[in-house]
Amino acid sequence: MKTHILGVPVDNVTRNVALARLLKILSGDRHCVLLTPNPEMVMAAQSDEEFMKVFYAADLVVPDGIGIVLASRLNRVKIKERVAGCDLVQELLAALPCPASVYLLGGRPGVCEKAAANIESRYKNAKVCGFHHGYFDQREERQILIDIQNKMPDILLVGLGFPKQEKWIYDNRELPVKLSAAIGGTLDILAGTAARAPESFRRLGLEWFYRLLTQPSRIGRMFVLPVFALKVLLSWEWRKNEGTE
């Protein structure tokens, strides 16, 4: 079952259910897409029709940001829990029942190499078959696409930052891949070049605040959060007055 946050469809799944769906996807042959929106991404989709279309085309859209979970409490369908994309990807790699090939795309030069080494040392069934950093031009992109087509990875992890990564996956949905996942900064986590917030911050839904404390340059991006909250409230009031809530 889905709920909608300012028009963006989000699956109402727990982490365990989401993981089970991904494992089922890997047992099939169809190319499926995993997206992990947070409030900042939802706000970007308000003025970007192409970005909004990508969410509707995805096979699994999980609530990565705590703001998505809180906003859903004003809907009939209330999201059960936050499903952090970073946790979900790592749990998927750990739960692979048999060897699966993984292709990494994104991050700064050198990040994918570190992530690849860590993935293969931590997850016995995850086999990295290729990687490329996220700073590529059109000529390099053609070579990347050829490389992916030749290697036919089971899992394609794309960390190009939103909305580029989501649109890139959508534009290349004909690639011979079972699962494409837009994972943002998860590549840096896998590489060990960035750290997750402490468990106490994550449990309280304050991972965004920890990132602000450790990366003050993000403060400009954080201004979108109160705008998101206000827009959600106004949307709820409108729906309530119109009798659609």
KOLDREN-57439 format. One line per field, with one value per residue: residue in one letter; x, y, z of N, C-alpha, C in turn; residue number from 0. Coordinates in steps of 0.1 Angstrom, whole numbers. Example, Ala and Ser with C-alpha at 12.3 -4.5 7.8 and 13.67 -1.06 7.14 Angstrom:
REM residues 2
res = a, s
n_c1 = 132, 128
n_c2 = -57, -22
n_c3 = 78, 71
ca_c1 = 123, 137
ca_c2 = -45, -11
ca_c3 = 78, 71
c_c1 = 132, 129
c_c2 = -33, 0
c_c3 = 78, 79
n = 0, 1
//
This chain:
REM residues 245
res = m, k, t, h, i, l, g, v, p, v, d, n, v, t, r, n, v, a, l, a, r, l, l, k, i, l, s, g, d, r, h, c, v, l, l, t, p, n, p, e, m, v, m, a, a, q, s, d, e, e, f, m, k, v, f, y, a, a, d, l, v, v, p, d, g, i, g, i, v, l, a, s, r, l, n, r, v, k, i, k, e, r, v, a, g, c, d, l, v, q, e, l, l, a, a, l, p, c, p, a, s, v, y, l, l, g, g, r, p, g, v, c, e, k, a, a, a, n, i, e, s, r, y, k, n, a, k, v, c, g, f, h, h, g, y, f, d, q, r, e, e, r, q, i, l, i, d, i, q, n, k, m, p, d, i, l, l, v, g, l, g, f, p, k, q, e, k, w, i, y, d, n, r, e, l, p, v, k, l, s, a, a, i, g, g, t, l, d, i, l, a, g, t, a, a, r, a, p, e, s, f, r, r, l, g, l, e, w, f, y, r, l, l, t, q, p, s, r, i, g, r, m, f, v, l, p, v, f, a, l, k, v, l, l, s, w, e, w, r, k, n, e, g, t, e
n_c1 = 8, 4, 12, 8, 30, 28, 22, 41, 45, 48, 59, 43, 60, 77, 112, 119, 100, 105, 131, 126, 111, 131, 148, 132, 129, 155, 154, 140, 137, 131, 139, 141, 134, 147, 139, 147, 133, 136, 125, 137, 140, 113, 104, 118, 107, 83, 85, 96, 86, 96, 112, 92, 78, 95, 94, 69, 72, 89, 96, 98, 95, 109, 105, 129, 136, 129, 111, 93, 79, 67, 51, 33, 15, -6, -21, -45, -34, -8, 27, 46, 72, 105, 126, 157, 177, 204, 208, 191, 203, 227, 218, 206, 228, 241, 222, 221, 213, 227, 256, 259, 262, 276, 274, 290, 283, 293, 301, 332, 363, 381, 364, 346, 364, 373, 349, 341, 361, 355, 329, 333, 348, 332, 307, 298, 285, 283, 296, 316, 315, 322, 330, 326, 336, 316, 320, 318, 319, 300, 312, 325, 304, 290, 308, 306, 280, 282, 299, 283, 263, 277, 285, 263, 252, 237, 229, 228, 242, 237, 251, 248, 239, 208, 186, 198, 207, 184, 170, 189, 189, 162, 163, 179, 167, 165, 187, 205, 198, 189, 182, 182, 194, 190, 212, 225, 246, 254, 274, 297, 295, 298, 323, 338, 345, 328, 308, 281, 254, 255, 239, 220, 212, 200, 180, 163, 154, 170, 191, 195, 201, 225, 241, 241, 254, 280, 286, 284, 281, 259, 237, 222, 207, 191, 171, 149, 134, 116, 99, 89, 75, 55, 42, 31, 13, -5, -14, -28, -48, -62, -72, -87, -107, -118, -130, -117, -99
n_c2 = -12, 23, 56, 92, 119, 151, 146, 128, 94, 70, 39, 21, 5, -18, -21, -47, -58, -44, -53, -80, -77, -67, -88, -107, -94, -97, -123, -125, -115, -90, -56, -36, -7, 10, 37, 63, 86, 118, 147, 169, 160, 155, 181, 191, 178, 191, 212, 201, 183, 161, 148, 141, 123, 102, 91, 79, 60, 42, 10, 4, 26, 39, 54, 74, 97, 111, 131, 124, 103, 115, 134, 117, 110, 127, 116, 92, 67, 58, 59, 31, 30, 46, 39, 37, 43, 38, 19, -1, -9, -20, -41, -56, -64, -80, -100, -115, -145, -160, -158, -126, -101, -68, -34, -3, 31, 64, 90, 106, 105, 76, 68, 47, 26, 21, 15, -8, -26, -29, -38, -64, -76, -76, -87, -118, -128, -108, -96, -74, -62, -41, -6, 30, 64, 94, 116, 121, 126, 130, 113, 95, 85, 70, 49, 38, 29, 9, -8, -16, -29, -50, -64, -70, -66, -78, -60, -25, 2, 35, 65, 96, 119, 136, 153, 139, 112, 96, 104, 95, 68, 63, 71, 52, 28, 5, -10, -41, -51, -63, -49, -15, 10, 41, 57, 79, 94, 69, 55, 67, 60, 32, 31, 41, 67, 85, 89, 73, 88, 87, 60, 69, 94, 85, 69, 87, 101, 121, 123, 140, 163, 157, 155, 182, 193, 182, 189, 219, 234, 226, 240, 258, 241, 230, 248, 241, 223, 235, 247, 226, 213, 233, 233, 207, 208, 228, 216, 194, 208, 219, 195, 185, 205, 203, 179, 156, 142
n_c3 = 0, -7, 3, -1, -3, -6, -32, -40, -44, -18, -5, 20, 40, 62, 72, 71, 54, 31, 25, 20, -4, -21, -22, -35, -59, -70, -75, -98, -133, -143, -147, -120, -98, -71, -49, -26, -10, 7, 27, 14, -12, -19, -20, -41, -62, -64, -82, -104, -129, -143, -124, -105, -121, -122, -97, -97, -116, -103, -87, -60, -34, -7, 26, 34, 49, 82, 82, 62, 73, 95, 82, 69, 89, 88, 69, 56, 52, 71, 74, 85, 96, 95, 67, 62, 35, 34, 54, 44, 19, 28, 44, 24, 9, 28, 31, 8, -7, -24, -47, -61, -86, -84, -94, -91, -92, -91, -67, -55, -73, -65, -44, -51, -55, -29, -17, -31, -23, 4, 4, -8, 12, 34, 27, 19, -4, -22, -52, -66, -98, -114, -116, -114, -110, -102, -118, -147, -183, -214, -233, -216, -203, -222, -225, -199, -199, -219, -206, -184, -198, -209, -186, -172, -144, -114, -94, -94, -81, -76, -70, -75, -65, -58, -81, -101, -100, -98, -122, -140, -137, -145, -172, -182, -180, -195, -192, -188, -160, -127, -104, -98, -78, -63, -44, -32, -7, 3, -9, 0, 27, 25, 15, 37, 38, 49, 78, 95, 114, 150, 168, 187, 177, 153, 162, 174, 152, 143, 125, 104, 118, 130, 107, 100, 121, 118, 92, 86, 63, 50, 59, 43, 27, 46, 51, 36, 51, 71, 52, 38, 59, 64, 40, 39, 60, 51, 28, 40, 55, 34, 21, 42, 45, 20, 23, 16, 31
ca_c1 = 0, 12, 6, 14, 35, 28, 21, 51, 41, 58, 54, 41, 66, 88, 125, 119, 92, 113, 142, 120, 108, 143, 154, 123, 132, 167, 152, 133, 144, 127, 147, 133, 141, 145, 142, 147, 131, 135, 117, 143, 137, 99, 102, 124, 97, 72, 87, 103, 77, 104, 116, 80, 74, 105, 89, 57, 77, 97, 90, 98, 99, 109, 106, 143, 137, 119, 100, 83, 71, 59, 41, 23, 6, -18, -28, -52, -23, 4, 39, 49, 85, 115, 134, 168, 182, 217, 206, 185, 212, 237, 211, 204, 241, 243, 212, 221, 214, 237, 264, 252, 271, 272, 282, 290, 285, 291, 311, 344, 373, 387, 354, 341, 374, 373, 336, 342, 370, 348, 318, 337, 354, 321, 295, 304, 279, 283, 308, 317, 319, 327, 326, 331, 332, 304, 324, 320, 313, 292, 320, 328, 291, 288, 317, 300, 268, 286, 305, 272, 256, 285, 287, 249, 252, 224, 226, 234, 241, 240, 252, 252, 231, 195, 178, 206, 208, 171, 168, 198, 183, 150, 167, 187, 159, 166, 199, 202, 201, 178, 178, 189, 190, 195, 217, 231, 258, 257, 287, 307, 294, 304, 338, 344, 349, 318, 303, 267, 252, 254, 226, 211, 206, 192, 168, 154, 151, 178, 203, 197, 207, 239, 248, 242, 265, 293, 287, 277, 278, 245, 226, 214, 198, 182, 160, 138, 126, 104, 90, 82, 65, 44, 34, 24, 2, -14, -21, -37, -59, -70, -79, -97, -118, -125, -136, -109, -90
ca_c2 = 0, 35, 69, 102, 131, 162, 141, 118, 81, 63, 26, 20, -8, -18, -24, -62, -61, -38, -62, -92, -73, -66, -102, -113, -87, -103, -137, -124, -111, -77, -44, -28, 5, 14, 51, 66, 101, 125, 159, 177, 154, 157, 195, 193, 172, 200, 221, 193, 173, 149, 142, 135, 112, 91, 84, 71, 48, 33, -2, 5, 39, 38, 67, 75, 108, 110, 140, 117, 95, 124, 140, 107, 109, 135, 109, 80, 57, 63, 51, 24, 33, 51, 29, 44, 37, 33, 6, -11, -14, -28, -53, -64, -71, -90, -111, -122, -159, -166, -148, -116, -91, -54, -24, 9, 43, 76, 95, 112, 95, 68, 63, 34, 16, 17, 8, -22, -35, -31, -47, -78, -81, -77, -95, -130, -131, -96, -96, -62, -65, -29, 7, 43, 76, 101, 128, 117, 134, 122, 102, 85, 79, 59, 37, 32, 21, -3, -17, -22, -38, -62, -72, -74, -68, -80, -48, -13, 12, 48, 76, 108, 130, 138, 143, 133, 97, 91, 106, 87, 54, 62, 72, 40, 16, -6, -17, -55, -51, -67, -39, -2, 17, 55, 56, 91, 93, 56, 50, 72, 51, 19, 33, 45, 81, 93, 81, 75, 95, 77, 53, 77, 104, 78, 64, 99, 108, 134, 121, 152, 173, 153, 159, 196, 196, 178, 196, 232, 240, 221, 248, 264, 230, 226, 257, 235, 215, 242, 250, 213, 211, 242, 229, 195, 213, 235, 205, 187, 217, 220, 183, 184, 214, 198, 166, 145, 136
ca_c3 = 0, -8, 7, -10, 5, -15, -45, -42, -38, -9, -1, 34, 43, 72, 67, 68, 42, 19, 22, 14, -17, -29, -25, -45, -72, -75, -80, -111, -145, -147, -141, -110, -93, -57, -46, -12, -9, 20, 24, 4, -26, -22, -23, -54, -71, -66, -93, -114, -133, -147, -112, -100, -129, -119, -85, -101, -124, -95, -82, -45, -29, 8, 33, 39, 59, 92, 78, 54, 82, 103, 73, 66, 100, 85, 58, 60, 53, 79, 72, 97, 101, 85, 61, 57, 23, 37, 61, 35, 10, 35, 48, 12, 6, 38, 31, -5, -4, -33, -52, -69, -90, -81, -101, -84, -100, -83, -57, -60, -77, -54, -35, -55, -53, -15, -14, -37, -15, 17, 1, -10, 24, 44, 23, 11, -17, -31, -60, -74, -112, -120, -109, -120, -102, -107, -125, -161, -194, -223, -239, -206, -199, -232, -221, -187, -203, -226, -195, -176, -207, -211, -174, -168, -130, -107, -86, -99, -70, -83, -61, -82, -59, -65, -88, -112, -99, -101, -136, -148, -136, -153, -186, -186, -174, -204, -190, -183, -145, -120, -94, -98, -65, -61, -30, -26, 0, 8, -14, 10, 39, 22, 13, 49, 37, 56, 89, 99, 127, 161, 169, 195, 168, 143, 169, 176, 139, 142, 117, 96, 127, 131, 95, 100, 131, 113, 79, 87, 49, 46, 65, 33, 22, 57, 51, 29, 60, 76, 41, 36, 70, 62, 28, 43, 68, 42, 20, 49, 58, 22, 19, 52, 42, 8, 26, 9, 41
c_c1 = 9, 5, 13, 17, 37, 29, 31, 46, 52, 51, 54, 47, 75, 101, 125, 112, 99, 124, 137, 116, 120, 149, 145, 126, 145, 165, 144, 143, 141, 136, 137, 141, 137, 149, 140, 145, 131, 128, 124, 140, 122, 97, 107, 114, 85, 73, 95, 94, 84, 108, 104, 76, 83, 100, 77, 61, 85, 89, 89, 103, 98, 111, 120, 143, 126, 108, 89, 74, 62, 48, 30, 12, -7, -26, -36, -43, -11, 15, 43, 62, 94, 123, 146, 175, 196, 217, 201, 194, 222, 231, 209, 217, 244, 234, 212, 222, 224, 245, 257, 262, 266, 281, 280, 292, 282, 302, 323, 353, 380, 377, 349, 351, 374, 360, 336, 350, 362, 336, 322, 343, 343, 310, 299, 298, 278, 297, 307, 323, 324, 323, 332, 327, 321, 308, 328, 313, 305, 299, 322, 315, 287, 296, 311, 288, 272, 292, 294, 265, 263, 285, 274, 249, 238, 219, 234, 232, 246, 240, 257, 245, 218, 194, 185, 205, 195, 167, 177, 193, 171, 154, 174, 180, 159, 178, 196, 206, 188, 173, 188, 184, 197, 199, 224, 244, 262, 270, 298, 307, 301, 319, 345, 349, 339, 313, 288, 266, 252, 240, 216, 204, 196, 179, 158, 150, 158, 191, 206, 204, 222, 247, 250, 253, 279, 296, 279, 274, 265, 234, 217, 203, 187, 170, 147, 129, 114, 94, 82, 71, 53, 35, 26, 11, -9, -21, -31, -49, -68, -78, -90, -109, -126, -132, -129, -100, -98
c_c2 = 13, 46, 80, 114, 142, 157, 130, 105, 74, 50, 26, 6, -7, -22, -39, -65, -55, -47, -74, -89, -73, -79, -109, -107, -94, -117, -137, -119, -97, -66, -36, -17, 8, 29, 54, 81, 105, 138, 168, 173, 157, 172, 198, 188, 181, 209, 214, 181, 160, 141, 135, 123, 100, 83, 75, 59, 38, 21, -2, 19, 39, 52, 68, 86, 107, 120, 134, 109, 104, 130, 130, 105, 118, 128, 97, 68, 62, 53, 44, 28, 39, 39, 36, 37, 31, 20, -5, -17, -24, -41, -62, -71, -82, -102, -118, -137, -167, -155, -139, -105, -77, -45, -11, 21, 55, 80, 101, 101, 88, 62, 49, 23, 11, 10, -6, -31, -38, -40, -62, -84, -84, -87, -106, -132, -119, -96, -84, -65, -53, -17, 18, 54, 84, 113, 124, 126, 125, 110, 91, 77, 68, 47, 30, 24, 9, -13, -24, -32, -51, -71, -76, -76, -71, -67, -36, -2, 25, 59, 89, 120, 132, 151, 136, 118, 91, 92, 97, 73, 53, 63, 60, 27, 4, -14, -31, -57, -55, -56, -27, 5, 31, 56, 68, 89, 79, 51, 54, 64, 38, 20, 37, 59, 90, 83, 84, 82, 84, 72, 61, 87, 97, 74, 75, 106, 120, 132, 133, 163, 170, 157, 174, 200, 193, 185, 209, 238, 236, 230, 254, 254, 227, 236, 251, 227, 223, 245, 237, 211, 220, 238, 217, 199, 220, 226, 198, 195, 218, 207, 181, 193, 210, 184, 154, 138, 127
c_c3 = 0, -1, -2, -1, -6, -30, -48, -36, -30, -5, 14, 39, 55, 65, 63, 55, 30, 15, 15, -1, -26, -32, -35, -59, -78, -79, -94, -122, -149, -140, -133, -104, -79, -55, -31, -9, 6, 17, 14, -10, -29, -26, -37, -65, -74, -78, -105, -118, -137, -135, -106, -108, -126, -107, -88, -109, -116, -90, -67, -41, -14, 14, 40, 50, 69, 90, 70, 63, 90, 94, 70, 77, 98, 73, 64, 62, 59, 78, 86, 104, 90, 80, 55, 46, 26, 44, 52, 25, 16, 39, 36, 9, 15, 37, 18, -2, -13, -40, -62, -73, -88, -89, -94, -93, -92, -74, -64, -65, -65, -45, -38, -53, -38, -11, -19, -28, -2, 15, 0, 3, 35, 40, 14, -2, -26, -39, -69, -88, -119, -112, -117, -111, -109, -115, -140, -171, -203, -229, -228, -202, -209, -229, -208, -190, -210, -216, -188, -185, -208, -198, -168, -152, -125, -100, -92, -88, -76, -72, -67, -76, -66, -71, -100, -112, -103, -116, -144, -148, -145, -168, -191, -180, -183, -202, -185, -169, -138, -111, -96, -86, -65, -46, -24, -20, 5, 3, -5, 23, 37, 20, 26, 49, 44, 67, 91, 112, 138, 163, 177, 186, 158, 150, 172, 163, 137, 134, 109, 105, 129, 119, 95, 110, 125, 99, 79, 73, 44, 51, 54, 28, 33, 57, 44, 39, 66, 64, 38, 47, 68, 50, 31, 51, 60, 33, 28, 52, 46, 19, 30, 49, 29, 11, 20, 19, 50
n = 0, 1, 2, 3, 4, 5, 6, 7, 8, 9, 10, 11, 12, 13, 14, 15, 16, 17, 18, 19, 20, 21, 22, 23, 24, 25, 26, 27, 28, 29, 30, 31, 32, 33, 34, 35, 36, 37, 38, 39, 40, 41, 42, 43, 44, 45, 46, 47, 48, 49, 50, 51, 52, 53, 54, 55, 56, 57, 58, 59, 60, 61, 62, 63, 64, 65, 66, 67, 68, 69, 70, 71, 72, 73, 74, 75, 76, 77, 78, 79, 80, 81, 82, 83, 84, 85, 86, 87, 88, 89, 90, 91, 92, 93, 94, 95, 96, 97, 98, 99, 100, 101, 102, 103, 104, 105, 106, 107, 108, 109, 110, 111, 112, 113, 114, 115, 116, 117, 118, 119, 120, 121, 122, 123, 124, 125, 126, 127, 128, 129, 130, 131, 132, 133, 134, 135, 136, 137, 138, 139, 140, 141, 142, 143, 144, 145, 146, 147, 148, 149, 150, 151, 152, 153, 154, 155, 156, 157, 158, 159, 160, 161, 162, 163, 164, 165, 166, 167, 168, 169, 170, 171, 172, 173, 174, 175, 176, 177, 178, 179, 180, 181, 182, 183, 184, 185, 186, 187, 188, 189, 190, 191, 192, 193, 194, 195, 196, 197, 198, 199, 200, 201, 202, 203, 204, 205, 206, 207, 208, 209, 210, 211, 212, 213, 214, 215, 216, 217, 218, 219, 220, 221, 222, 223, 224, 225, 226, 227, 228, 229, 230, 231, 232, 233, 234, 235, 236, 237, 238, 239, 240, 241, 242, 243, 244
//
